[in-house]
Amino acid sequence: MDVTFLLPDTIPASVAFGFVALSFFTSALTAAVGLGGGLVMLVVMGFFMPAAALIPVHGLVQFGSNFGRAWHLRRHVLLRAMAPFVIGAIFGAMLGGVVVVDLPDLVLKTALAAFVIILTWIKLPAFVNASSPYVFAIGGFVTTAASIFLGATGPLVAAFTSRAFDDRHNMVANFALAMTAQHLLKVVAFGALGFALAPWLPLAAAMIASGYLGTRAGAVVLDRTGEARFRITLKVGITLLALEMARRAWM
């Protein structure tokens, strides 16, 4: 079946089908392990897509994928806890650039990687309540501001939500909701800047649909994974992604 009329001129049908399959596997990875799928997708898509379209299209697909994950695990979503995060994210998208725009990319990414590793492995002081609405609001502001300039900040958001939620289902569901808000804000920002998403919508819709199927498959693995194994896998995954972020900055 000829589907090329649904695709942008720069994307052949074979690559489009590969992207749809990629979305399934990366969504399954994130649902099962807690993170990683978005960054893997960004790297692979980067080999085949125009640079100008990569971040906005990836953001659109990740918005749909994370929304589907949050919906599938909706009974584990804690809206009262996440509302301050979303409010902070809105201000982070609007005003966060004033804080970090003048810092070199190397400094930003190295500092972010170090902060992620510390947040993941070091015990927080007793006076820091990771589930406080004020901490959630600050977390939403900082991580969204960083995402505008650094792209994939999933490891930072995952490090934050892993501290705030003791149950793996709550962590994955609310991480998905947080990333849904961030990617939506990113898509709105690119739309306001004039990027034309319309030619990419059929491909993005197919990737979002396959991503939801991947979420359902990954959720089965999540149900069968013990809490202790999930936590150590999550910590190792966050650390590896943070180190990769720092390595890219220095390269």
N, CA and C of each residue as an Amber inpcrd file, in Angstrom:
protein
   753
   0.8410000  -1.1920000   0.0000000   0.0000000   0.0000000   0.0000000
   0.8790000   1.2450000   0.0000000   0.5830000   2.1770000  -0.8880000
   1.3680000   3.3970000  -1.0090000   0.8820000   4.4220000   0.0170000
   1.7680000   4.7470000   0.9590000   1.4140000   5.7140000   1.9970000
   2.2720000   6.9760000   1.8980000   3.0310000   7.0800000   0.8260000
   3.9570000   8.1970000   0.7270000   3.2440000   9.5510000   0.6870000
   1.9920000   9.5660000   0.2040000   1.2690000  10.8400000   0.1450000
   0.9440000  11.3650000   1.5390000   1.0380000  10.5070000   2.5660000
   0.7770000  10.9200000   3.9390000   2.0340000  11.4080000   4.6460000
   3.1880000  11.2990000   3.9740000   4.4610000  11.5620000   4.6310000
   5.1140000  12.8330000   4.0970000   5.9510000  13.4630000   4.9130000
   6.7540000  14.5790000   4.4060000   7.6940000  14.0790000   3.3050000
   8.1100000  14.9760000   2.4390000   8.9490000  14.5920000   1.3090000
  10.2770000  13.9890000   1.7380000  10.7600000  14.3500000   2.9230000
  12.0820000  13.9040000   3.3620000  12.0700000  12.5160000   4.0020000
  10.8900000  11.9170000   4.1950000  10.7900000  10.6340000   4.8960000
  10.2380000   9.5670000   3.9630000  11.0560000   8.5780000   3.5440000
  10.5390000   7.4730000   2.7330000   9.6600000   6.5480000   3.5640000
   8.8570000   5.7390000   2.8830000   7.9120000   4.8570000   3.5730000
   8.6240000   3.8670000   4.4850000   9.7820000   3.3480000   4.0400000
  10.5040000   2.3600000   4.8550000  10.9390000   2.9620000   6.1910000
  11.3970000   4.2080000   6.1590000  11.8000000   4.8750000   7.3990000
  10.5790000   5.1410000   8.2810000   9.4670000   5.5180000   7.6810000
   8.2450000   5.7780000   8.4450000   7.7820000   4.5240000   9.1850000
   7.7940000   3.3880000   8.4890000   7.4010000   2.1330000   9.1520000
   8.3900000   1.7940000  10.2740000   9.6710000   2.0940000  10.0490000
  10.6580000   1.8790000  11.1000000  10.3890000   2.7470000  12.3110000
   9.9780000   3.9950000  12.0870000   9.6460000   4.8870000  13.1980000
   8.4560000   4.3590000  13.9960000   7.4620000   3.8140000  13.2940000
   6.2770000   3.2700000  13.9780000   6.6700000   2.0990000  14.8690000
   7.5280000   1.2110000  14.3470000   8.0100000   0.0860000  15.1540000
   8.8610000   0.5870000  16.3200000   9.6980000   1.5780000  16.0540000
  10.5340000   2.1590000  17.1070000   9.6850000   2.7140000  18.2390000
   8.5870000   3.3720000  17.9100000   7.7100000   3.9410000  18.9250000
   7.1360000   2.8600000  19.8350000   6.7840000   1.7120000  19.2400000
   6.2680000   0.5980000  20.0460000   7.3050000   0.1550000  21.0750000
   8.5300000  -0.0930000  20.6270000   9.5530000  -0.6500000  21.5130000
  10.0320000   0.3670000  22.5510000  10.1490000   1.6290000  22.1710000
  10.5980000   2.6200000  23.1500000   9.5210000   2.8950000  24.1960000
   8.2540000   2.8620000  23.8150000   7.1730000   3.0300000  24.7940000
   7.1130000   1.8460000  25.7440000   7.3230000   0.6410000  25.2130000
   7.3570000  -0.5440000  26.0690000   8.5070000  -0.4420000  27.0610000
   9.6650000   0.0520000  26.5980000  10.8220000   0.2150000  27.4770000
  10.5160000   1.1690000  28.6220000   9.9320000   2.3190000  28.3120000
   9.6350000   3.3050000  29.3480000   8.5870000   2.7860000  30.3270000
   7.5710000   2.0950000  29.8230000   6.5300000   1.5620000  30.7060000
   7.0790000   0.4900000  31.6320000   8.0330000  -0.3080000  31.1430000
   8.5550000  -1.4180000  31.9290000   9.6370000  -0.9870000  32.9080000
  10.5170000  -0.0830000  32.4550000  11.6990000   0.2760000  33.2400000
  11.5460000   1.6180000  33.9310000  10.7170000   2.5010000  33.3900000
  10.4970000   3.7940000  34.0050000  10.9930000   4.9690000  33.1950000
  11.9600000   4.7470000  32.3150000  12.4860000   5.8370000  31.4810000
  13.3660000   5.2520000  30.3920000  13.8810000   6.1070000  29.5250000
  14.8510000   5.7010000  28.5120000  14.3290000   5.6960000  27.0990000
  13.0370000   5.4290000  26.9280000  12.4810000   5.3100000  25.5880000
  12.5490000   6.5960000  24.7920000  12.2630000   7.7140000  25.4450000
  12.2660000   8.9940000  24.7430000  13.6310000   9.3580000  24.2020000
  14.6790000   9.1010000  24.9870000  16.0310000   9.4240000  24.5450000
  16.4690000   8.4970000  23.4160000  16.1350000   7.2060000  23.5120000
  16.4630000   6.2650000  22.4370000  15.7790000   6.6950000  21.1370000
  14.5110000   7.0800000  21.2360000  13.7860000   7.5340000  20.0550000
  14.4300000   8.7750000  19.4550000  14.8250000   9.7200000  20.3010000
  15.4420000  10.9560000  19.8190000  16.7280000  10.6630000  19.0550000
  17.5390000   9.7510000  19.5820000  18.8150000   9.4170000  18.9340000
  18.5750000   8.7680000  17.5760000  17.6670000   7.7870000  17.5170000
  17.4240000   7.0680000  16.2670000  16.7910000   7.9880000  15.2300000
  15.7990000   8.7740000  15.6270000  15.1520000   9.6750000  14.6870000
  16.1390000  10.7000000  14.1320000  17.1350000  11.0440000  14.9480000
  18.1160000  12.0290000  14.5210000  18.9300000  11.6120000  13.3140000
  19.0300000  10.3090000  13.0540000  19.7800000   9.8190000  11.9000000
  19.0150000  10.0170000  10.5910000  17.6960000  10.1760000  10.6620000
  16.8740000  10.1500000   9.4470000  16.0630000  11.4190000   9.2070000
  15.9870000  12.3060000  10.1890000  15.1070000  13.4630000  10.0720000
  15.8960000  14.7560000   9.9280000  15.3310000  15.7440000   9.2560000
  15.9570000  17.0710000   9.2300000  16.0910000  17.6250000  10.6380000
  17.2110000  18.2820000  10.8970000  17.4720000  18.7700000  12.2470000
  16.3900000  19.7260000  12.7240000  15.8680000  20.5540000  11.8130000
  14.8740000  21.5510000  12.2130000  13.5650000  20.9190000  12.6640000
  13.2760000  19.7070000  12.1830000  12.0130000  19.0520000  12.5230000
  12.1500000  18.0780000  13.6920000  13.3750000  17.7100000  14.0430000
  13.5820000  16.6210000  14.9980000  12.9430000  16.9120000  16.3550000
  13.2830000  18.0240000  16.9810000  12.8070000  18.3020000  18.3390000
  11.2950000  18.5110000  18.3890000  10.6990000  19.3160000  17.5010000
   9.2390000  19.4920000  17.5790000   8.4550000  18.2140000  17.2830000
   8.8860000  17.4200000  16.2800000   8.1600000  16.1860000  15.9610000
   8.3550000  15.1630000  17.0730000   9.5660000  15.0490000  17.5780000
   9.8170000  14.1550000  18.7170000   8.9660000  14.5760000  19.9120000
   8.8570000  15.8840000  20.1440000   8.0360000  16.3660000  21.2500000
   6.5710000  16.0160000  21.0710000   6.0740000  16.1210000  19.8370000
   4.6780000  15.7790000  19.5730000   4.4200000  14.2940000  19.8180000
   5.3110000  13.4430000  19.3220000   5.1520000  12.0000000  19.5040000
   5.2440000  11.6390000  20.9830000   6.1980000  12.2600000  21.6800000
   6.3610000  11.9640000  23.0970000   5.1910000  12.4850000  23.9270000
   4.5990000  13.5880000  23.5010000   3.3850000  14.0530000  24.1750000
   2.2950000  12.9840000  24.0930000   2.0410000  12.4750000  22.8770000
   1.0160000  11.4470000  22.7070000   1.3550000  10.1660000  23.4250000
   2.6310000   9.7690000  23.3670000   3.0480000   8.5200000  23.9970000
   2.9070000   8.5960000  25.5130000   3.3580000   9.7050000  26.1000000
   3.2670000   9.8400000  27.5540000   1.8210000  10.0220000  28.0140000
   1.0110000  10.7100000  27.2070000  -0.4050000  10.8350000  27.5510000
  -1.0690000   9.4510000  27.5660000  -0.7540000   8.6320000  26.5580000
  -1.3040000   7.2780000  26.5280000  -0.8630000   6.4520000  27.7200000
   0.3890000   6.6160000  28.1490000   0.8980000   5.8840000  29.3070000
   0.2100000   6.3530000  30.5770000   0.0590000   7.6740000  30.7140000
  -0.6240000   8.1990000  31.8910000  -2.0850000   7.7390000  31.9230000
  -2.7300000   7.6870000  30.7550000  -4.1250000   7.2400000  30.6910000
  -4.2270000   5.7510000  31.0390000  -3.3130000   4.9460000  30.5060000
  -3.3710000   3.5040000  30.7660000  -3.1520000   3.2150000  32.2580000
  -2.3180000   4.0140000  32.9190000  -2.0200000   3.8240000  34.3430000
  -2.7350000   4.8750000  35.1950000  -3.8720000   5.3640000  34.7170000
  -4.5290000   6.5160000  35.3360000  -4.9450000   6.2760000  36.7810000
  -5.1920000   5.0260000  37.1510000  -5.5850000   4.7870000  38.5460000
  -4.4220000   5.0230000  39.5080000  -3.2040000   5.1210000  38.9590000
  -2.0310000   5.3850000  39.7910000  -1.5960000   6.8480000  39.7290000
  -2.2820000   7.6590000  38.9110000  -1.9540000   9.0820000  38.8040000
  -2.5000000   9.8210000  40.0230000  -1.6720000  10.6620000  40.6120000
  -2.0770000  11.4500000  41.7750000  -2.1650000  12.9050000  41.3470000
  -3.3630000  13.3110000  40.8970000  -3.5290000  14.6450000  40.3330000
  -3.2470000  15.7400000  41.3580000  -3.6030000  15.5040000  42.6100000
  -3.3750000  16.5310000  43.6290000  -1.8760000  16.7930000  43.7940000
  -1.0790000  15.7440000  43.6740000   0.3710000  15.9100000  43.8000000
   0.9690000  16.5520000  42.5620000   0.4310000  16.2040000  41.3790000
   1.0440000  16.6490000  40.1320000   0.5920000  18.0410000  39.7080000
  -0.5140000  18.5420000  40.2520000  -0.9870000  19.8730000  39.8570000
   0.0690000  20.9510000  40.0970000   0.7460000  20.9810000  41.2600000
   1.8040000  21.9910000  41.4380000   2.9440000  21.8330000  40.4380000
   3.2610000  20.6120000  40.0580000   4.3160000  20.3850000  39.0630000
   3.9320000  21.0320000  37.7380000   2.6950000  20.8160000  37.3120000
   2.2370000  21.3800000  36.0370000   2.2380000  22.9010000  36.0860000
   1.8000000  23.4680000  37.2010000   1.8140000  24.9290000  37.3340000
   3.2520000  25.4560000  37.2450000   4.1600000  24.7870000  37.9520000
   5.5640000  25.1810000  37.8710000   6.1130000  25.0250000  36.4730000
   5.6740000  23.9690000  35.7610000   6.1470000  23.7410000  34.3950000
   5.7200000  24.8700000  33.4680000   4.5100000  25.3820000  33.6470000
   4.0250000  26.4820000  32.8030000   4.9120000  27.7130000  32.9780000
   5.2240000  28.0480000  34.2220000   6.1050000  29.1970000  34.4670000
   7.5240000  28.9100000  33.9940000   7.9490000  27.6510000  34.1100000
   9.2790000  27.2930000  33.6200000   9.4040000  27.4670000  32.1290000
   8.3450000  27.1050000  31.4030000   8.3550000  27.2630000  29.9460000
   8.3780000  28.7320000  29.5440000   7.6700000  29.5680000  30.3140000
   7.5750000  30.9890000  29.9670000   8.7910000  31.7940000  30.4310000
   9.2760000  31.4940000  31.6380000  10.2680000  32.3650000  32.2510000
  11.6110000  31.6890000  32.5120000  11.6590000  30.3860000  32.3860000
  12.8830000  29.6770000  32.7440000  14.0750000  30.0630000  31.9120000
  13.8410000  30.4460000  30.6640000  14.9420000  30.8040000  29.7880000
  15.7520000  31.9730000  30.3070000  15.1360000  32.8550000  31.0670000
  15.8420000  34.0080000  31.6100000  16.9510000  33.5530000  32.5570000
  16.7490000  32.4050000  33.2020000  17.7000000  31.9180000  34.1960000
  18.8870000  31.2360000  33.5420000  18.6480000  30.4430000  32.4700000
  19.7060000  29.5780000  31.9660000  20.2080000  29.9330000  30.5770000
  19.6070000  30.8990000  29.9080000  19.9240000  31.1260000  28.5010000
  21.3650000  31.5570000  28.2850000  21.9820000  32.2360000  29.2660000
  23.3280000  32.7520000  29.0800000  24.4240000  31.7580000  29.4760000
  24.0620000  30.5870000  29.9840000  25.0570000  29.6080000  30.3920000
  25.4710000  28.7520000  29.2040000  26.7710000  28.4220000  29.0960000
  27.2330000  27.5570000  28.0040000  26.5940000  26.1800000  28.0770000
  26.3950000  25.5630000  26.9180000  25.7730000  24.2470000  26.8350000
  26.5540000  23.2190000  27.6440000  27.8950000  23.2910000  27.6010000
  28.7330000  22.3450000  28.3350000  28.4750000  22.4370000  29.8330000
  28.3860000  23.6600000  30.3420000  28.1490000  23.8610000  31.7730000
  26.7670000  23.3490000  32.1630000  25.7620000  23.6730000  31.3500000
  24.3970000  23.2470000  31.6520000  24.2830000  21.7340000  31.7330000
  24.7780000  21.0460000  30.7040000  24.5990000  19.6000000  30.6380000
  25.4370000  18.8760000  31.6860000  26.6390000  19.3710000  31.9640000
  27.4670000  18.7470000  32.9930000  26.8400000  18.9280000  34.3690000
  26.3520000  20.1370000  34.6440000  25.7120000  20.3930000  35.9310000
  24.4350000  19.5710000  36.0830000  23.6700000  19.4640000  34.9920000
  22.4420000  18.6820000  35.0360000  22.7460000  17.2170000  35.3120000
  23.7620000  16.6590000  34.6320000  24.1250000  15.2550000  34.8290000
  24.5550000  15.0050000  36.2700000  25.3680000  15.9110000  36.8110000
  25.8180000  15.7620000  38.1980000  24.6430000  15.8340000  39.1640000
  23.7250000  16.7770000  38.9170000  22.5650000  16.9250000  39.7940000
  21.6810000  15.6880000  39.7520000  21.4890000  15.1160000  38.5560000
  20.6620000  13.9180000  38.4120000  21.2580000  12.7650000  39.2110000
  22.5700000  12.5700000  39.1070000  23.2180000  11.4600000  39.8170000
  23.1260000  11.6610000  41.3320000  23.3450000  12.8880000  41.7770000
  23.2410000  13.1700000  43.2160000  21.8130000  12.9270000  43.6990000
  20.8350000  13.4220000  42.9700000  19.4400000  13.2540000  43.3580000
  19.0360000  11.7910000  43.3810000  19.6620000  10.9800000  42.5090000
  19.3070000   9.5640000  42.4100000  19.8890000   8.7340000  43.5480000
  21.1280000   9.0210000  43.9310000  21.8440000   8.1200000  44.8330000
  22.0320000   8.6630000  46.2520000  22.0240000   9.9710000  46.4500000
  22.3080000  10.5460000  47.7590000  21.0150000  10.7370000  48.5430000
  21.0370000  10.3510000  49.7940000  19.8660000  10.5100000  50.6450000
  19.6120000  11.9900000  50.8890000  18.3570000  12.4060000  50.6910000
  18.0030000  13.8040000  50.8740000  17.9940000  14.1690000  52.3580000
  18.3320000  15.4230000  52.7090000  18.2470000  15.8590000  54.1130000
  16.8290000  15.7050000  54.6460000  16.7200000  15.5560000  55.9500000
  15.4170000  15.3000000  56.5650000  14.4270000  16.4290000  56.3230000
  14.9330000  17.6700000  56.1770000  14.0170000  18.8070000  56.0150000
  13.4890000  18.9280000  54.5890000  14.0010000  18.1280000  53.6570000
  13.5240000  18.1680000  52.2740000  12.4400000  17.1070000  52.0930000
  11.2140000  17.5420000  51.9260000  10.0870000  16.6340000  51.7200000
   9.8230000  16.5150000  50.2190000  10.2340000  15.3840000  49.6320000
  10.1530000  15.2190000  48.1730000   8.7180000  15.2370000  47.6670000
   7.7400000  14.9880000  48.5390000   6.3450000  14.9730000  48.1110000
   5.6180000  16.2810000  48.4200000   6.3540000  17.2980000  48.8870000
   5.7490000  18.5950000  49.1890000   5.2760000  19.2730000  47.9130000
   4.1120000  19.9320000  47.9370000   3.6450000  20.6430000  46.7410000
   4.6080000  21.7500000  46.3160000   5.3150000  22.3460000  47.2720000
   6.2880000  23.3720000  46.9200000   7.4660000  22.7740000  46.1560000
   7.9050000  21.5950000  46.5840000   8.9910000  20.8990000  45.8830000
   8.5370000  20.4980000  44.4850000   7.2780000  20.0590000  44.3580000
   6.7400000  19.6920000  43.0420000   6.7000000  20.9060000  42.1240000
   6.2710000  22.0560000  42.6480000   6.2010000  23.2630000  41.8260000
   7.5900000  23.6870000  41.3610000   8.5570000  23.6340000  42.2640000
   9.9320000  23.9850000  41.9010000  10.4750000  22.9870000  40.8830000
  10.1790000  21.6980000  41.1000000  10.6270000  20.6790000  40.1620000
  10.0510000  20.8900000  38.7710000   8.7710000  21.2410000  38.6910000
   8.1530000  21.5060000  37.3930000   8.7850000  22.6950000  36.7040000
   9.0730000  23.7500000  37.4720000   9.6910000  24.9450000  36.8960000
  11.0880000  24.6480000  36.3570000  11.9220000  24.0300000  37.1960000
  13.3270000  23.8120000  36.8340000  13.4600000  22.8350000  35.6720000
  12.7410000  21.7080000  35.7430000  12.9070000  20.6970000  34.6850000
  12.3500000  21.1720000  33.3500000  11.2710000  21.9470000  33.3720000
  10.7160000  22.4380000  32.1090000  11.5960000  23.5270000  31.5140000
  12.1180000  24.4060000  32.3610000  13.0440000  25.4230000  31.8670000
  14.2500000  24.7590000  31.2200000  14.7600000  23.7150000  31.8530000
  15.9170000  23.0030000  31.2940000  15.5670000  22.3120000  29.9850000
  14.3300000  21.8040000  29.8650000  13.9540000  21.0590000  28.6620000
  13.9070000  21.9550000  27.4310000  13.6470000  23.2460000  27.6180000
  13.5880000  24.1650000  26.4840000  14.9510000  24.2550000  25.7970000
  16.0240000  24.1260000  26.5850000  17.3680000  24.3120000  26.0380000
  18.1430000  23.0070000  25.8900000  17.7870000  21.9950000  26.6640000
  18.5530000  20.7560000  26.6340000  17.8280000  19.6330000  25.9130000
  16.5640000  19.8260000  25.5390000  15.8280000  18.7740000  24.8530000
  15.3330000  17.7340000  25.8340000  15.9580000  16.5480000  25.8440000
  15.5040000  15.4290000  26.6710000  15.9780000  15.5880000  28.1120000
  15.0740000  15.9130000  29.0230000  15.3950000  16.0120000  30.4490000
  14.6880000  14.9020000  31.2240000  14.3400000  13.8140000  30.5400000
  13.6810000  12.6980000  31.2040000  14.4150000  12.1840000  32.4290000
  15.7660000  12.0340000  32.3640000  16.4850000  11.5460000  33.5520000
  16.3000000  12.4380000  34.7750000  16.2450000  13.7560000  34.5530000
  16.0530000  14.6750000  35.6740000  14.6540000  14.5300000  36.2640000
  13.6360000  14.4630000  35.4130000  12.2630000  14.3000000  35.8930000
  12.1020000  12.9400000  36.5650000  12.7370000  11.9000000  36.0010000
  12.6490000  10.5670000  36.5950000  13.3270000  10.5270000  37.9610000
  14.4690000  11.1970000  38.0780000  15.1410000  11.2500000  39.3750000
  14.2580000  11.9330000  40.4090000  13.5540000  12.9660000  39.9700000
  12.6610000  13.6990000  40.8710000  11.4640000  12.8360000  41.2780000
  10.7720000  12.2360000  40.3040000   9.5670000  11.4620000  40.6240000
   9.8990000  10.1720000  41.3740000  11.0850000   9.6110000  41.1370000
  11.4500000   8.3860000  41.8630000  11.6130000   8.6570000  43.3450000
  11.9890000   9.9020000  43.6950000  12.0740000  10.2900000  45.1020000
  10.6980000  10.5330000  45.7030000   9.7930000  11.0290000  44.8930000
   8.4970000  11.4650000  45.4060000   7.5020000  10.3190000  45.5850000
   7.6810000   9.2220000  44.8120000   6.7020000   8.1270000  44.8330000
   7.3920000   6.8160000  45.1960000   6.8470000   6.1310000  46.2030000
   7.4540000   4.8870000  46.6780000   7.0280000   3.6670000  45.8700000
   5.8860000   3.7530000  45.2010000   5.3760000   2.6200000  44.4260000
   5.7620000   2.7800000  42.9560000   6.2120000   1.6840000  42.3330000
   6.7010000   1.7690000  40.9530000   5.5950000   2.1760000  39.9840000
   4.3610000   1.7220000  40.2270000   3.2560000   2.1030000  39.3520000
   2.9670000   3.6070000  39.4600000   3.0020000   4.1320000  40.6910000
   2.8110000   5.5670000  40.8680000   3.9180000   6.3580000  40.1930000
   5.1490000   5.8490000  40.3060000   6.2800000   6.5610000  39.7150000
   6.1340000   6.6350000  38.1950000   5.8500000   5.5060000  37.5440000
   5.7500000   5.4770000  36.0810000   4.5640000   6.3220000  35.6130000
   3.4240000   6.2160000  36.2910000   2.2250000   6.9480000  35.8750000
   2.4150000   8.4510000  36.0120000   2.9690000   8.9000000  37.1330000
   3.1100000  10.3290000  37.3520000   4.2980000  10.9120000  36.5900000
   5.3210000  10.1100000  36.3400000   6.3940000  10.5160000  35.4320000
   5.8230000  10.7550000  34.0400000   4.9380000   9.8680000  33.6000000
   4.3040000  10.0330000  32.2890000   3.4810000  11.3100000  32.2380000
   2.7480000  11.6010000  33.3130000   1.9390000  12.8230000  33.3410000
   2.8330000  14.0650000  33.3060000   3.9390000  14.0310000  34.0500000
   4.8660000  15.1630000  34.0510000   5.4440000  15.3950000  32.6630000
   5.8410000  14.3180000  31.9830000   6.4220000  14.4550000  30.6490000
   5.3660000  14.8680000  29.6240000   4.1100000  14.4580000  29.8530000
   3.0220000  14.9130000  28.9850000   2.9210000  16.4330000  29.0240000
   2.9470000  16.9960000  30.2290000   2.8570000  18.4510000  30.3730000
   4.0510000  19.1370000  29.7140000   5.2430000  18.5990000  29.9440000
   6.4370000  19.2310000  29.3790000   6.4310000  19.2040000  27.8530000
   6.1010000  18.0660000  27.2690000   6.1210000  17.9590000  25.8130000
   4.9950000  18.7890000  25.1880000   3.8550000  18.8750000  25.8490000
   2.7820000  19.7250000  25.3350000   3.2390000  21.1820000  25.2870000
   3.8660000  21.6430000  26.3580000   4.3670000  23.0110000  26.3900000
   5.4180000  23.2370000  25.3080000   6.2410000  22.2230000  25.0740000
   7.2740000  22.3420000  24.0390000   6.6450000  22.4390000  22.6520000
   5.6270000  21.6140000  22.3900000   4.9500000  21.6490000  21.0920000
   4.2750000  23.0020000  20.8800000   3.6230000  23.5190000  21.9230000
   2.9870000  24.8310000  21.8290000   4.0280000  25.9060000  21.5320000
   5.1860000  25.7980000  22.1890000   6.2420000  26.7860000  21.9740000
   6.7270000  26.7650000  20.5310000   6.9510000  25.5700000  19.9750000
   7.4110000  25.4860000  18.5920000   6.3310000  25.9560000  17.6230000
   5.0720000  25.6670000  17.9430000   3.9870000  26.1650000  17.1000000
   3.9360000  27.6790000  17.0980000   4.1580000  28.2770000  18.2650000
   4.1590000  29.7370000  18.3500000   5.3180000  30.3370000  17.5700000
   6.4120000  29.5640000  17.4450000   7.5710000  30.0390000  16.7000000
   7.4140000  29.8330000  15.1940000   6.3090000  29.1990000  14.7830000
   6.0210000  29.0880000  13.3600000   6.3650000  27.7670000  12.7180000
   6.7660000  26.7300000  13.5150000   7.0690000  25.4400000  12.8970000
   5.7830000  24.7800000  12.4050000   5.7900000  24.2860000  11.1730000
   4.6020000  23.6750000  10.5650000   4.5620000  22.1820000  10.8910000
   3.6910000  21.8080000  11.8200000   3.5670000  20.4070000  12.2120000
   2.6390000  19.6140000  11.2970000   1.7860000  20.2900000  10.5210000
   0.7500000  19.6040000   9.7510000   1.2810000  18.4830000   8.8610000
   2.3860000  18.6700000   8.1160000   2.8640000  17.5800000   7.2540000
   3.3030000  16.3400000   8.0240000   3.5900000  16.5070000   9.3050000
   4.0970000  15.3990000  10.1160000   2.9980000  14.7030000  10.9160000
   1.7760000  15.2350000  10.8800000   0.7230000  14.7040000  11.7520000
   0.3590000  13.2430000  11.4720000   0.2110000  12.7930000  10.2050000
  -0.1190000  11.3690000  10.0000000   0.9380000  10.4210000  10.5560000
   2.2110000  10.7400000  10.3260000   3.2810000   9.8970000  10.8660000
   3.2740000   9.9330000  12.3830000   3.1200000  11.1210000  12.9650000
   3.0860000  11.2390000  14.4190000   1.9150000  10.4570000  15.0080000
   0.7470000  10.5170000  14.3550000  -0.4270000   9.7920000  14.8510000
  -0.1790000   8.2880000  14.8430000   0.4510000   7.7770000  13.7850000
   0.7500000   6.3470000  13.7160000   1.7430000   5.9500000  14.8100000
   2.7360000   6.7970000  15.0570000   3.7160000   6.5060000  16.1030000
   3.0820000   6.5550000  17.4870000   2.1580000   7.4840000  17.6920000
   1.4770000   7.5650000  18.9850000   0.6160000   6.3110000  19.2140000
  -0.0720000   5.8470000  18.1520000  -0.9050000   4.6460000  18.2790000
  -0.0570000   3.4220000  18.6020000   1.0580000   3.2450000  17.8910000
   1.9230000   2.0960000  18.1680000   2.5670000   2.2360000  19.5410000
   2.8390000   3.4930000  19.9490000   3.4010000   3.7160000  21.2730000
   2.4480000   3.2840000  22.3760000   1.1450000   3.4880000  22.1550000
   0.1780000   3.0590000  23.1730000   0.1580000   1.5360000  23.3000000
   0.2700000   0.8500000  22.1570000   0.3550000  -0.6100000  22.2080000
   1.6180000  -1.0450000  22.9470000   2.7150000  -0.3140000  22.7220000
   3.9420000  -0.6110000  23.4480000   3.7880000  -0.3840000  24.9410000
   3.0540000   0.6530000  25.3080000   2.7930000   0.9220000  26.7170000
   2.0530000  -0.2330000  27.3690000   1.0640000  -0.7750000  26.6810000
   0.3000000  -1.8900000  27.2320000   1.1960000  -3.1140000  27.4270000
   2.1020000  -3.3410000  26.4740000   3.0220000  -4.4800000  26.5990000
   4.0000000  -4.2520000  27.7490000   4.5450000  -3.0330000  27.8290000
   5.4900000  -2.7400000  28.9010000   4.8530000  -2.7700000  30.2720000
   3.5720000  -2.3980000  30.3660000   2.8830000  -2.4080000  31.6540000
   2.7650000  -3.8210000  32.2180000   2.6630000  -4.8050000  31.3300000
   2.6240000  -6.2080000  31.7800000   3.9420000  -6.5730000  32.4530000
   5.0500000  -6.1350000  31.8510000   6.3660000  -6.3790000  32.4520000
   6.4860000  -5.6480000  33.7870000   5.9750000  -4.4160000  33.8490000
   6.0180000  -3.6440000  35.0920000   5.2780000  -4.3650000  36.2100000
   4.1190000  -4.9410000  35.8980000   3.3450000  -5.6520000  36.9120000
   4.1040000  -6.8500000  37.4710000   4.9360000  -7.4630000  36.6350000
   5.6460000  -8.6890000  37.0380000   7.0120000  -8.4170000  37.6460000
   7.4140000  -7.1510000  37.6910000   8.7240000  -6.7880000  38.2290000
   8.5890000  -6.4200000  39.6980000   9.4510000  -6.9800000  40.5270000
   9.4270000  -6.6430000  41.9390000   9.8630000  -5.2070000  42.1730000
   9.4100000  -4.6310000  43.3000000   9.7210000  -3.2300000  43.5910000
  11.2190000  -2.9920000  43.7170000  11.9220000  -3.8850000  44.4000000
  13.3650000  -3.7010000  44.6010000  14.1160000  -3.7620000  43.2810000
  13.7720000  -4.7200000  42.4290000  14.4400000  -4.8380000  41.1280000
  14.1400000  -3.6250000  40.2630000  12.8910000  -3.1620000  40.3020000
  12.5340000  -1.9770000  39.5260000  13.3590000  -0.7770000  39.9640000
  13.5140000  -0.5960000  41.2770000  14.2120000   0.5830000  41.7980000
  15.6840000   0.5830000  41.3990000  16.3570000  -0.5580000  41.5050000
  17.7750000  -0.5860000  41.1570000  17.9510000  -0.4330000  39.6520000
  17.0410000  -1.0230000  38.8640000  17.1110000  -0.8560000  37.4090000
  16.9000000   0.6020000  37.0350000  15.9480000   1.2440000  37.7010000
  15.6680000   2.6490000  37.4370000  16.8770000   3.5210000  37.7810000
  17.4840000   3.2800000  38.9370000  18.6380000   4.0810000  39.3530000
  19.8040000   3.9190000  38.3840000  20.0680000   2.6820000  37.9910000
  21.1660000   2.4340000  37.0470000  20.8610000   3.1040000  35.7070000
  19.6120000   2.9820000  35.2520000  19.2210000   3.5930000  33.9890000
  19.3660000   5.1010000  34.0140000  18.8930000   5.7420000  35.0730000
  19.0140000   7.1910000  35.2110000  20.4820000   7.6060000  35.1880000
  21.3250000   6.8630000  35.9170000  22.7470000   7.1950000  35.9920000
  23.4220000   7.0780000  34.6380000  23.1330000   6.0100000  33.8980000
  23.7400000   5.8250000  32.5790000  23.3220000   6.9310000  31.6160000
  22.0500000   7.3090000  31.6500000  21.5800000   8.3770000  30.7740000
  22.2080000   9.7200000  31.1550000  22.3790000   9.9730000  32.4510000
  23.0190000  11.2110000  32.8870000  24.4750000  11.2560000  32.4370000
  25.1870000  10.1370000  32.5600000  26.5820000  10.0790000  32.1110000
  26.6830000  10.2580000  30.6050000  25.7230000   9.6900000  29.8600000
  25.7170000   9.8690000  28.4110000  25.4780000  11.3270000  28.0470000
  24.6130000  11.9940000  28.8090000  24.3740000  13.4140000  28.5590000
  25.6560000  14.2180000  28.7500000  26.3910000  13.9210000  29.8360000
  27.6530000  14.6260000  30.1010000  28.6920000  14.2970000  29.0190000
  28.7520000  13.0340000  28.5960000  29.7180000  12.6420000  27.5770000
  29.4810000  13.4030000  26.2650000  28.2160000  13.5250000  25.8820000
  27.8960000  14.2550000  24.6530000  28.2900000  15.7200000  24.7620000
  28.0780000  16.2970000  25.9430000  28.4490000  17.6960000  26.1230000
  29.9490000  17.8910000  25.9490000  30.7420000  16.9850000  26.5210000
  32.1970000  17.1250000  26.4470000  32.7320000  16.7560000  25.0770000
  32.0170000  15.8800000  24.3550000  32.4530000  15.5310000  22.9990000
  32.1970000  16.6790000  22.0240000
